[in-house]
Amino acid sequence: MGNVYVAEGKPAQILSIIDWQSILVSPLFLQARFPDLVTIGEDYPLGKKEIPKLPPDFDELNVEDKKITEQRLKDNITAKGYELCTGVNNIRGWKALQIPLFLRELFIRCAEASEEGMVPLRACLIEYAANWKDIGFEGECPISFSEEDLRKHEQQFEEYSNYHRVHELARNVLGTDFEDWISPYVDFEIKRQQNTALLEEFARKSSQYDMSPERMREIWPYLDRSTSSPKQESVAYGFRQLLRSLGLF
């Protein structure tokens, strides 16, 4: 968001935008999304007007889980604020946000298969096949999935989801991003210590993500790697998944 300049005292009034090299012209339903400063979880109540709240069993959680849950609540409240403001100031954009995610993600996932692998693309295709008539298409869906296909996909999707869930939680708790960026106002040594402690906590709870402690350390996004960033590691993971789906890895 450092590339968006707003009026002093009027943060909703955009004065200028710099660095246009990533600008994309596409249909509204593909462009409508939450900005990068907003993190959307699987439990986000899209379309509802109620402000998100802590879960009923919050007091029963341990200290670390409470921190994660509180961060998730903070993210959901921020997202809900953005969504509601969009509904007031940009009704067309708000309506586009309500379109089921799989309808637009198909166009995005096709282009990302070499980075993210086939799992998210296949998930979209499964949704299309399951909702073909409800979407409004005529005739039979040109693709179909057997029970065995769905079983294998569910297993692979769980692995894929756990991988990205760990990365997302690590970014949120540590306050960083794919490229290891840390605010210059933060003590970097303290942040490194927090990273080490968080990794050990996740390794201790690795079974909750269907992983071994060794596997958790292997996929951890913020290890001291001299040649690759978390973004590059994520791309490599997706490419390995793609090769595996093609029987080449």
C-alpha positions as MATLAB code, in Angstrom:
seq = 'MGNVYVAEGKPAQILSIIDWQSILVSPLFLQARFPDLVTIGEDYPLGKKEIPKLPPDFDELNVEDKKITEQRLKDNITAKGYELCTGVNNIRGWKALQIPLFLRELFIRCAEASEEGMVPLRACLIEYAANWKDIGFEGECPISFSEEDLRKHEQQFEEYSNYHRVHELARNVLGTDFEDWISPYVDFEIKRQQNTALLEEFARKSSQYDMSPERMREIWPYLDRSTSSPKQESVAYGFRQLLRSLGLF';
ca = [
       0.000    0.000    0.000;
       3.078    2.295   -0.015;
       2.340    3.016   -3.685;
      -1.014    4.664   -2.944;
      -0.939    8.280   -1.806;
      -3.989    9.627    0.028;
      -5.042   13.057    1.235;
      -3.894   14.078    4.680;
      -6.794   13.638    7.078;
      -8.873   11.972    4.330;
      -7.509    8.433    3.875;
     -10.392    7.476    1.557;
      -9.364   10.162   -0.980;
      -6.648    8.829   -3.314;
      -4.367   11.545   -4.689;
      -1.994    9.493   -6.816;
      -0.680    6.000   -7.502;
       2.899    5.112   -8.451;
       4.558    1.983   -9.892;
       2.007    0.973  -12.520;
       3.964   -1.961  -13.961;
       1.655   -4.562  -12.377;
      -1.594   -2.918  -13.468;
      -4.033   -5.365  -15.072;
      -7.086   -4.602  -17.213;
      -9.695   -7.342  -16.752;
     -13.431   -7.820  -16.113;
     -14.730   -6.438  -12.826;
     -15.556   -9.850  -11.367;
     -11.877  -10.825  -11.751;
     -10.507   -7.578  -10.329;
     -12.781   -7.330   -7.298;
     -10.893   -8.572   -4.262;
      -9.779   -7.568   -0.824;
      -6.562   -5.497   -0.778;
      -3.277   -7.040    0.341;
      -3.502   -5.324    3.726;
      -6.585   -7.461    4.459;
      -6.173  -11.154    5.242;
      -9.192  -13.357    4.557;
      -9.460  -16.700    6.331;
     -11.626  -19.687    5.511;
     -13.984  -18.727    8.329;
     -14.564  -15.177    7.074;
     -18.357  -14.452    6.929;
     -18.559  -12.908    3.453;
     -21.842  -11.117    2.768;
     -22.958  -10.895    6.385;
     -23.315   -7.561    8.188;
     -22.495   -8.846   11.675;
     -19.083   -7.911   13.074;
     -16.934  -11.071   13.643;
     -16.492  -12.201   17.248;
     -14.261  -14.563   19.206;
     -15.337  -18.237   19.172;
     -17.322  -19.541   22.185;
     -14.433  -21.788   23.292;
     -11.837  -18.985   23.263;
     -11.234  -19.136   27.027;
     -10.400  -22.847   26.748;
      -7.556  -22.274   24.277;
      -3.903  -22.184   25.298;
      -1.860  -18.994   25.153;
      -0.455  -19.537   21.649;
      -3.807  -20.517   20.151;
      -5.372  -17.452   21.748;
      -2.805  -15.231   20.019;
      -3.543  -16.850   16.657;
      -7.314  -16.609   17.209;
      -7.077  -12.954   18.248;
      -5.006  -12.161   15.140;
      -7.552  -13.961   12.958;
     -10.369  -11.978   14.587;
      -8.470   -8.732   13.993;
      -8.031   -9.674   10.321;
     -11.711  -10.573    9.943;
     -12.854   -7.319   11.552;
     -10.571   -5.337    9.223;
     -11.924   -7.266    6.231;
     -15.515   -6.741    7.335;
     -14.900   -3.016    7.686;
     -13.511   -2.920    4.146;
     -16.404   -4.985    2.796;
     -19.089   -2.832    4.442;
     -17.437    0.418    3.324;
     -17.220   -0.972   -0.206;
     -20.949   -1.667   -0.100;
     -21.629    1.952    0.810;
     -19.173    3.630   -1.582;
     -18.869    1.146   -4.454;
     -21.926   -1.066   -4.815;
     -20.725   -2.597   -8.100;
     -17.467   -3.612   -6.472;
     -19.328   -5.029   -3.477;
     -21.591   -7.127   -5.708;
     -18.530   -8.467   -7.514;
     -17.027   -9.515   -4.171;
     -20.093  -11.676   -3.501;
     -19.518  -13.839   -6.588;
     -18.494  -17.363   -5.467;
     -14.732  -17.558   -5.335;
     -14.407  -20.639   -7.539;
     -16.146  -18.869  -10.462;
     -13.398  -16.291  -10.777;
     -10.501  -18.324   -9.439;
     -10.637  -20.691  -12.409;
      -9.256  -17.912  -14.633;
      -6.556  -17.096  -12.091;
      -5.536  -20.659  -11.226;
      -4.987  -21.585  -14.879;
      -2.180  -19.048  -15.057;
      -0.717  -20.055  -11.685;
      -0.506  -23.823  -12.210;
       3.263  -23.744  -12.749;
       3.719  -21.951   -9.399;
       0.920  -23.320   -7.214;
       0.545  -26.780   -8.774;
      -2.621  -28.475  -10.002;
      -4.389  -28.809   -6.643;
      -6.087  -25.359   -6.476;
      -6.965  -25.485  -10.189;
      -8.504  -28.927   -9.769;
     -10.478  -27.658   -6.769;
     -12.088  -25.015   -9.011;
     -12.911  -27.564  -11.694;
     -14.543  -29.844   -9.111;
     -16.733  -26.945   -7.958;
     -17.712  -26.182  -11.550;
     -18.649  -29.819  -12.167;
     -20.669  -30.004   -8.946;
     -22.560  -26.736   -9.582;
     -22.856  -26.854  -13.380;
     -26.654  -26.610  -13.508;
     -26.924  -24.102  -10.643;
     -24.472  -21.759  -12.379;
     -26.805  -21.684  -15.372;
     -24.909  -23.680  -17.979;
     -26.844  -25.919  -20.352;
     -26.105  -29.536  -21.212;
     -23.680  -31.791  -19.379;
     -20.495  -30.569  -17.789;
     -17.570  -31.535  -20.065;
     -15.477  -32.702  -17.096;
     -16.276  -35.189  -14.368;
     -14.572  -36.682  -11.323;
     -14.952  -40.191   -9.944;
     -15.216  -40.961   -6.231;
     -11.591  -42.066   -6.323;
     -10.576  -38.796   -7.995;
     -12.366  -36.831   -5.297;
     -10.818  -38.902   -2.523;
      -7.292  -38.347   -3.856;
      -7.953  -34.658   -4.382;
      -9.275  -34.215   -0.850;
      -6.087  -35.727    0.533;
      -3.862  -33.573   -1.675;
      -5.898  -30.441   -0.979;
      -5.556  -30.967    2.761;
      -1.781  -31.138    2.384;
      -1.829  -28.040    0.179;
      -4.065  -26.153    2.628;
      -1.946  -27.073    5.648;
       1.190  -25.896    3.862;
      -0.304  -22.487    3.072;
      -2.033  -22.260    6.439;
       1.300  -22.606    8.233;
       2.842  -19.931    5.995;
      -0.097  -17.584    6.507;
      -0.068  -17.971   10.282;
       3.688  -17.425   10.381;
       3.375  -14.218    8.353;
       0.523  -12.915   10.498;
       2.108  -13.659   13.863;
       5.542  -12.342   12.845;
       4.156   -9.345   10.953;
       6.098   -9.990    7.763;
       5.469  -11.095    4.153;
       6.654  -13.448    1.379;
       9.927  -11.548    1.014;
      10.873  -11.457    4.732;
      10.096   -7.732    4.923;
      10.216   -6.347    8.465;
       9.355   -2.786    9.446;
      12.525   -0.724   10.130;
      10.932    0.324   13.415;
      11.038   -3.266   14.719;
      14.050   -4.761   16.524;
      15.219   -7.384   14.010;
      17.021   -9.523   16.590;
      13.887   -9.749   18.717;
      11.912  -10.689   15.609;
      14.415  -13.494   14.862;
      13.991  -14.802   18.385;
      10.214  -14.728   17.967;
      10.579  -16.637   14.705;
      12.653  -19.354   16.379;
      10.190  -19.670   19.250;
       7.216  -19.768   16.888;
       8.829  -22.490   14.762;
       9.415  -24.639   17.835;
       5.808  -24.155   18.900;
       4.544  -25.179   15.464;
       6.895  -28.167   15.411;
       5.498  -29.225   18.780;
       1.959  -28.997   17.346;
       2.857  -30.384   13.915;
       0.377  -33.257   14.239;
      -2.455  -30.691   14.112;
      -1.369  -30.002   10.525;
      -0.835  -33.682    9.663;
       2.920  -33.220    9.590;
       5.932  -34.492   11.441;
       8.139  -31.992   13.326;
      10.795  -32.557   10.658;
       8.337  -31.747    7.873;
       7.208  -28.612    9.712;
      10.793  -27.373    9.926;
      11.326  -28.242    6.258;
       8.451  -26.064    5.019;
       8.882  -23.230    7.540;
       8.966  -20.013    5.462;
      11.451  -18.037    7.554;
      14.472  -20.243    7.980;
      17.914  -18.725    7.464;
      18.177  -19.503    3.750;
      20.911  -17.667    1.909;
      19.666  -18.329   -1.625;
      15.863  -18.342   -1.549;
      12.964  -16.352   -0.154;
       9.636  -17.704    1.202;
       8.020  -16.678   -2.104;
      10.601  -18.696   -4.055;
      10.149  -21.648   -1.713;
       6.376  -21.480   -2.275;
       6.856  -21.439   -6.058;
       9.212  -24.423   -5.824;
       6.652  -26.300   -3.733;
       3.890  -25.616   -6.266;
       6.110  -26.677   -9.162;
       6.953  -29.950   -7.409;
       3.244  -30.556   -6.879;
       2.619  -29.942  -10.592;
       5.339  -32.399  -11.607;
       3.983  -34.960   -9.137;
       0.475  -34.661  -10.595;
       1.928  -35.307  -14.057;
       3.829  -38.350  -12.816;
       7.210  -36.685  -13.418;
       8.337  -36.252   -9.818;
];
